[in-house]
């Protein structure tokens, strides 16, 4: 449902742009219709390090570009494997 190429190009300063708002609208749709507490996009910056990109979390969203704790499941998911954390 999201264009990965467009998502990859987003920067923090794009928050008011149509492309950024389109991503937020898509995330909101999923959150509202699947009863998710959290939904966000992250970016792989290499060497098993990841940062927040777009975060639709209503209370205390992750700041664009802030680091995310890396887990084995996250590394597997970044490589296309189904994986979850407890």
Backbone as JSON Lines, residues from 0, in Angstrom:
{"i":0,"aa":"X","n":[0.82,-1.2,0.0],"ca":[0.0,0.0,0.0],"c":[0.86,1.26,0.0]}
{"i":1,"aa":"X","n":[2.14,1.13,0.33],"ca":[3.05,2.29,0.31],"c":[4.07,2.11,-0.79]}
{"i":2,"aa":"X","n":[4.42,3.2,-1.44],"ca":[5.45,3.19,-2.47],"c":[6.81,3.29,-1.78]}
{"i":3,"aa":"X","n":[7.54,2.19,-1.75],"ca":[8.83,2.15,-1.07],"c":[9.83,3.15,-1.62]}
{"i":4,"aa":"X","n":[9.81,3.38,-2.93],"ca":[10.73,4.35,-3.52],"c":[10.43,5.76,-3.03]}
{"i":5,"aa":"X","n":[9.15,6.11,-2.95],"ca":[8.76,7.43,-2.45],"c":[9.06,7.54,-0.95]}
{"i":6,"aa":"X","n":[8.8,6.48,-0.22],"ca":[9.04,6.46,1.22],"c":[10.52,6.67,1.52]}
{"i":7,"aa":"X","n":[11.37,6.02,0.73],"ca":[12.81,6.12,0.94],"c":[13.32,7.55,0.79]}
{"i":8,"aa":"X","n":[12.67,8.35,-0.05],"ca":[13.11,9.71,-0.32],"c":[12.66,10.73,0.73]}
{"i":9,"aa":"X","n":[11.71,10.36,1.59],"ca":[11.19,11.32,2.56],"c":[12.25,11.73,3.58]}
{"i":10,"aa":"X","n":[12.17,13.0,3.98],"ca":[13.05,13.55,5.0],"c":[12.18,14.21,6.06]}
{"i":11,"aa":"X","n":[12.75,14.49,7.22],"ca":[12.0,15.1,8.32],"c":[11.32,16.39,7.89]}
{"i":12,"aa":"X","n":[11.99,17.17,7.09],"ca":[11.43,18.46,6.67],"c":[10.29,18.33,5.65]}
{"i":13,"aa":"X","n":[9.98,17.11,5.23],"ca":[8.87,16.88,4.29],"c":[7.52,16.7,4.99]}
{"i":14,"aa":"X","n":[7.48,16.85,6.31],"ca":[6.28,16.55,7.09],"c":[5.01,17.24,6.59]}
{"i":15,"aa":"X","n":[5.12,18.37,5.98],"ca":[3.93,19.09,5.5],"c":[3.64,18.85,4.02]}
{"i":16,"aa":"X","n":[4.43,17.99,3.38],"ca":[4.23,17.76,1.94],"c":[3.14,16.73,1.69]}
{"i":17,"aa":"X","n":[2.64,16.73,0.46],"ca":[1.6,15.78,0.06],"c":[2.1,14.34,0.18]}
{"i":18,"aa":"X","n":[3.33,14.07,-0.24],"ca":[3.86,12.7,-0.19],"c":[3.91,12.18,1.25]}
{"i":19,"aa":"X","n":[4.38,13.01,2.16],"ca":[4.47,12.61,3.57],"c":[3.07,12.38,4.14]}
{"i":20,"aa":"X","n":[2.15,13.28,3.83],"ca":[0.79,13.17,4.34],"c":[0.07,11.95,3.77]}
{"i":21,"aa":"X","n":[0.41,11.57,2.54],"ca":[-0.16,10.36,1.94],"c":[0.27,9.13,2.73]}
{"i":22,"aa":"X","n":[1.53,9.07,3.13],"ca":[2.02,7.96,3.96],"c":[1.29,7.96,5.29]}
{"i":23,"aa":"X","n":[1.16,9.13,5.92],"ca":[0.46,9.22,7.21],"c":[-0.98,8.74,7.07]}
{"i":24,"aa":"X","n":[-1.65,9.12,5.98],"ca":[-3.04,8.72,5.77],"c":[-3.16,7.2,5.62]}
{"i":25,"aa":"X","n":[-2.22,6.6,4.91],"ca":[-2.22,5.15,4.74],"c":[-2.0,4.45,6.07]}
{"i":26,"aa":"X","n":[-1.04,4.93,6.85],"ca":[-0.79,4.33,8.16],"c":[-2.0,4.48,9.07]}
{"i":27,"aa":"X","n":[-2.65,5.64,9.02],"ca":[-3.84,5.86,9.84],"c":[-4.94,4.89,9.44]}
{"i":28,"aa":"X","n":[-5.11,4.66,8.15],"ca":[-6.12,3.72,7.67],"c":[-5.9,2.33,8.28]}
{"i":29,"aa":"X","n":[-4.66,1.85,8.24],"ca":[-4.36,0.55,8.83],"c":[-4.6,0.56,10.34]}
{"i":30,"aa":"X","n":[-4.14,1.61,11.01],"ca":[-4.29,1.68,12.45],"c":[-5.75,1.68,12.87]}
{"i":31,"aa":"X","n":[-6.57,2.41,12.14],"ca":[-7.99,2.5,12.47],"c":[-8.77,1.22,12.15]}
{"i":32,"aa":"X","n":[-8.35,0.49,11.13],"ca":[-9.12,-0.65,10.67],"c":[-8.6,-2.01,11.17]}
{"i":33,"aa":"X","n":[-7.45,-2.02,11.78],"ca":[-6.91,-3.27,12.28],"c":[-6.72,-3.19,13.79]}
{"i":34,"aa":"X","n":[-7.12,-2.08,14.38],"ca":[-7.01,-1.88,15.83],"c":[-5.57,-2.05,16.3]}
{"i":35,"aa":"X","n":[-4.67,-1.3,15.67],"ca":[-3.26,-1.33,16.05],"c":[-2.96,-0.22,17.04]}
{"i":36,"aa":"X","n":[-2.16,-0.55,18.04],"ca":[-1.74,0.47,19.0],"c":[-0.64,1.33,18.38]}
{"i":37,"aa":"X","n":[0.27,0.71,17.64],"ca":[1.38,1.43,17.02],"c":[1.48,1.05,15.55]}
{"i":38,"aa":"X","n":[1.84,2.02,14.73],"ca":[2.17,1.75,13.33],"c":[3.13,2.84,12.87]}
{"i":39,"aa":"X","n":[4.23,2.41,12.27],"ca":[5.23,3.38,11.85],"c":[6.11,2.75,10.77]}
{"i":40,"aa":"X","n":[6.89,3.6,10.12],"ca":[7.85,3.14,9.12],"c":[9.25,3.38,9.67]}
{"i":41,"aa":"X","n":[10.13,2.48,9.34],"ca":[11.52,2.63,9.75],"c":[12.41,2.52,8.52]}
{"i":42,"aa":"X","n":[13.64,2.99,8.68],"ca":[14.59,2.98,7.57],"c":[15.85,2.25,8.01]}
{"i":43,"aa":"X","n":[16.32,1.36,7.16],"ca":[17.57,0.64,7.37],"c":[18.7,1.57,6.94]}
{"i":44,"aa":"X","n":[19.59,1.92,7.87],"ca":[20.7,2.81,7.52],"c":[22.02,2.05,7.41]}
{"i":45,"aa":"X","n":[21.93,0.72,7.39],"ca":[23.11,-0.13,7.21],"c":[23.69,-0.63,8.52]}
{"i":46,"aa":"X","n":[24.48,-1.66,8.43],"ca":[25.15,-2.27,9.59],"c":[24.18,-2.65,10.7]}
{"i":47,"aa":"X","n":[23.01,-3.16,10.31],"ca":[21.97,-3.57,11.27],"c":[21.54,-2.42,12.19]}
{"i":48,"aa":"X","n":[21.5,-1.22,11.64],"ca":[21.01,-0.04,12.38],"c":[19.8,0.51,11.65]}
{"i":49,"aa":"X","n":[18.79,0.92,12.44],"ca":[17.53,1.38,11.9],"c":[17.09,2.65,12.61]}
{"i":50,"aa":"X","n":[16.36,3.5,11.88],"ca":[15.84,4.74,12.46],"c":[14.37,4.89,12.08]}
{"i":51,"aa":"X","n":[13.63,5.68,12.88],"ca":[12.25,6.0,12.53],"c":[12.23,6.86,11.28]}
{"i":52,"aa":"X","n":[11.21,6.66,10.45],"ca":[10.95,7.62,9.38],"c":[9.58,8.22,9.68]}
{"i":53,"aa":"X","n":[8.51,7.63,9.2],"ca":[7.17,8.19,9.44],"c":[6.5,7.4,10.57]}
{"i":54,"aa":"X","n":[6.06,8.1,11.6],"ca":[5.42,7.45,12.74],"c":[4.06,8.07,12.98]}
{"i":55,"aa":"X","n":[3.01,7.27,12.81],"ca":[1.65,7.76,13.0],"c":[1.17,7.59,14.44]}
{"i":56,"aa":"X","n":[2.03,7.14,15.34],"ca":[1.65,6.97,16.73],"c":[1.12,8.3,17.28]}
{"i":57,"aa":"X","n":[-0.08,8.27,17.86],"ca":[-0.72,9.49,18.33],"c":[0.01,10.07,19.55]}
{"i":58,"aa":"X","n":[0.28,9.23,20.52],"ca":[0.96,9.68,21.73],"c":[2.45,9.36,21.62]}
{"i":59,"aa":"X","n":[3.28,10.37,21.71],"ca":[4.73,10.23,21.74],"c":[5.3,9.48,20.53]}
{"i":60,"aa":"X","n":[5.1,10.0,19.32],"ca":[5.66,9.33,18.14],"c":[7.18,9.4,18.12]}
{"i":61,"aa":"X","n":[7.79,8.42,17.46],"ca":[9.24,8.43,17.29],"c":[9.65,9.58,16.4]}
{"i":62,"aa":"X","n":[10.72,10.26,16.76],"ca":[11.2,11.39,15.98],"c":[11.9,10.89,14.72]}
{"i":63,"aa":"X","n":[11.6,11.53,13.59],"ca":[12.2,11.16,12.31],"c":[13.72,11.12,12.47]}
{"i":64,"aa":"X","n":[14.32,9.98,12.13],"ca":[15.77,9.83,12.19],"c":[16.31,9.35,13.52]}
{"i":65,"aa":"X","n":[15.44,9.2,14.52],"ca":[15.93,8.71,15.82],"c":[16.14,7.21,15.76]}
{"i":66,"aa":"X","n":[17.17,6.71,16.44],"ca":[17.5,5.28,16.38],"c":[16.43,4.38,17.0]}
{"i":67,"aa":"X","n":[16.36,3.17,16.49],"ca":[15.45,2.14,16.99],"c":[16.32,1.0,17.54]}
{"i":68,"aa":"X","n":[15.9,0.43,18.64],"ca":[16.62,-0.71,19.2],"c":[16.57,-1.85,18.2]}
{"i":69,"aa":"X","n":[17.71,-2.37,17.84],"ca":[17.8,-3.46,16.88],"c":[17.61,-4.8,17.58]}
{"i":70,"aa":"X","n":[16.73,-5.62,17.03],"ca":[16.5,-6.97,17.55],"c":[16.75,-7.98,16.43]}
{"i":71,"aa":"X","n":[16.88,-9.23,16.8],"ca":[17.06,-10.28,15.78],"c":[15.86,-10.3,14.82]}
{"i":72,"aa":"X","n":[14.66,-10.13,15.37],"ca":[13.46,-10.13,14.52],"c":[13.48,-8.97,13.53]}
{"i":73,"aa":"X","n":[13.93,-7.81,13.96],"ca":[14.0,-6.65,13.07],"c":[14.98,-6.9,11.93]}
{"i":74,"aa":"X","n":[16.11,-7.47,12.26],"ca":[17.1,-7.78,11.23],"c":[16.53,-8.78,10.23]}
{"i":75,"aa":"X","n":[15.87,-9.83,10.72],"ca":[15.26,-10.81,9.83],"c":[14.18,-10.17,8.95]}
{"i":76,"aa":"X","n":[13.32,-9.36,9.56],"ca":[12.24,-8.7,8.81],"c":[12.82,-7.78,7.73]}
{"i":77,"aa":"X","n":[13.92,-7.13,8.02],"ca":[14.54,-6.22,7.05],"c":[15.07,-6.97,5.84]}
{"i":78,"aa":"X","n":[15.25,-8.27,5.99],"ca":[15.73,-9.11,4.89],"c":[14.61,-9.88,4.23]}
{"i":79,"aa":"X","n":[13.34,-9.54,4.59],"ca":[12.2,-10.15,3.94],"c":[11.66,-11.39,4.64]}
{"i":80,"aa":"X","n":[12.21,-11.77,5.78],"ca":[11.7,-12.92,6.53],"c":[10.6,-12.47,7.5]}
{"i":81,"aa":"X","n":[9.6,-13.29,7.67],"ca":[8.58,-13.01,8.67],"c":[9.21,-13.19,10.04]}
{"i":82,"aa":"X","n":[9.06,-12.16,10.88],"ca":[9.65,-12.23,12.21],"c":[8.93,-11.26,13.13]}
{"i":83,"aa":"X","n":[8.82,-11.63,14.39],"ca":[8.19,-10.74,15.38],"c":[8.98,-10.79,16.68]}
{"i":84,"aa":"X","n":[8.84,-9.73,17.45],"ca":[9.39,-9.69,18.79],"c":[8.28,-9.99,19.78]}
{"i":85,"aa":"X","n":[8.62,-10.6,20.89],"ca":[7.62,-10.85,21.95],"c":[7.12,-9.52,22.48]}
